[in-house]
Amino acid sequence: VQSIQVQTENLHLAVGQTGQLQIRCTPEDADDAHEIAFVAEPEGIVAVDEAGCVTALSPGQARITVKSRRVQTGIVVCVVPETTKLRLSRENIRGYVGQTFPVSVQAEPEGAELPRCRWITSDSNTAVAETAEDGSFRIRAVGVGSAVVTCLSHDGSLKAVCPVHVESTFDADAREDKRKLQFFAALGCAAIFALNGASVLQVLAAGAAAVQSLHIHE
């Protein structure tokens, strides 16, 4: 063999995964073309058999040397931890119809590779997950109600959930009106006390009491 070419790009595997090295010898009919050997260093990160099948054993980086009697070449293999958990950037969502909420997915433990994911929802009339043009994820509030949006790994072995509660925009407007009412009530009480010669502390206390009264009667 005059030269060896590894046609497989640098391997990136998770612990437990396997990959196959594809090599090409020149000339292909050389006497020692069937005597190609594979050696992985350091030990304990990957194992490689005589056919070039690589098994990831533990996190780290290893170099596999591919050699014949006279020539050799190599390839770098990177091994990351096995993904054991998916985590969403939001634990729950409360919003109004029409709102969207960006959400990201992380793989655990640290350094693990995020698998391909798919999304499901318990009620598509309430909330759905979408993929934005840039590839990021978001949850859209569709209608009034409650739903659970779930992110699943492609094989369904891992999942992360996000409960979603959606209210109508009418409820939002009503809350805003109530906040305004509280503000003006507090302002009115404070003004009355001020006109009657009350101290600054009495004015502030009157305003706070008025707001508290409105909260009590919600």
Disulfide bonds with the S-S distance in Angstrom:
none
